[in-house]
Amino acid sequence: MIKQHLTTARTLGVAILATLSLAACATRDDIAQINSRLDQIDARVQSAAQSAESANQNAQRANQRLDQMESRIQQLETRPGRAPRG
């Protein structure tokens, strides 16, 4: 009699565990929503990466212009002065 109750309890426990496991699984709709969200995040990351690359290129061009201006200023500062007119 006790063996029969233990067997029934085990079977019931396994059934409950299987039911809970299946209930916790993601459905196709859940997976589709997750994939959609991941696609949105990926698009934002790609956009941010493009913006960062553009900003980097602009900074490089600004640094080149600054170097050119600095070179020109040094030339002007080291050039001998002109004699005053008149």
PLY file of the C-alpha trace (Angstrom):
ply
format ascii 1.0
element vertex 86
property float x
property float y
property float z
element edge 85
property int vertex1
property int vertex2
end_header
0.00 0.00 0.00
2.80 2.46 0.90
4.69 1.45 -2.27
1.64 2.29 -4.32
1.34 5.72 -2.66
5.05 6.43 -3.25
4.73 5.46 -6.90
1.65 7.67 -7.29
3.42 10.56 -5.51
6.47 10.19 -7.76
4.33 10.09 -10.88
2.39 13.12 -9.72
5.64 14.95 -8.89
7.08 14.22 -12.33
3.85 15.39 -13.99
3.86 18.63 -11.97
7.53 19.23 -12.79
6.92 18.58 -16.50
3.93 20.94 -16.50
5.91 23.71 -14.80
8.82 23.20 -17.18
6.59 23.48 -20.23
4.82 26.53 -18.82
8.17 28.29 -18.37
9.21 27.74 -22.00
9.08 30.67 -24.37
6.40 30.51 -27.02
6.94 31.37 -30.67
5.37 34.78 -30.05
7.77 35.39 -27.16
10.71 34.45 -29.36
9.44 36.69 -32.17
9.14 39.62 -29.74
12.63 38.98 -28.39
14.06 38.81 -31.92
12.26 42.02 -32.86
13.69 43.77 -29.81
17.17 42.46 -30.59
16.85 43.76 -34.16
15.91 47.21 -32.82
18.87 47.21 -30.45
21.17 46.08 -33.25
19.96 48.91 -35.47
20.63 51.42 -32.70
24.10 50.02 -32.11
24.91 50.24 -35.83
23.63 53.82 -35.95
25.72 54.75 -32.93
28.78 53.12 -34.50
28.25 55.12 -37.71
27.85 58.33 -35.72
31.02 57.58 -33.79
32.92 56.91 -37.01
31.65 60.16 -38.52
32.64 62.09 -35.39
36.08 60.47 -35.50
36.56 61.54 -39.13
35.45 65.08 -38.32
37.88 65.20 -35.40
40.72 64.00 -37.63
39.95 66.72 -40.20
39.79 69.33 -37.45
43.16 68.16 -36.13
44.67 68.44 -39.62
43.35 71.99 -39.98
44.69 72.86 -36.55
48.12 71.48 -37.47
48.11 73.55 -40.68
47.12 76.69 -38.78
49.76 76.07 -36.15
52.41 75.66 -38.84
51.31 78.89 -40.51
51.36 80.78 -37.20
54.88 79.56 -36.50
55.96 80.79 -39.95
54.45 84.20 -39.30
56.04 84.47 -35.86
59.52 83.59 -37.12
59.40 85.81 -40.21
61.56 88.90 -39.92
59.59 92.08 -39.30
58.99 94.64 -42.06
60.54 98.04 -42.04
57.98 100.75 -41.29
56.84 102.86 -44.22
57.42 106.51 -44.39
0 1
1 2
2 3
3 4
4 5
5 6
6 7
7 8
8 9
9 10
10 11
11 12
12 13
13 14
14 15
15 16
16 17
17 18
18 19
19 20
20 21
21 22
22 23
23 24
24 25
25 26
26 27
27 28
28 29
29 30
30 31
31 32
32 33
33 34
34 35
35 36
36 37
37 38
38 39
39 40
40 41
41 42
42 43
43 44
44 45
45 46
46 47
47 48
48 49
49 50
50 51
51 52
52 53
53 54
54 55
55 56
56 57
57 58
58 59
59 60
60 61
61 62
62 63
63 64
64 65
65 66
66 67
67 68
68 69
69 70
70 71
71 72
72 73
73 74
74 75
75 76
76 77
77 78
78 79
79 80
80 81
81 82
82 83
83 84
84 85
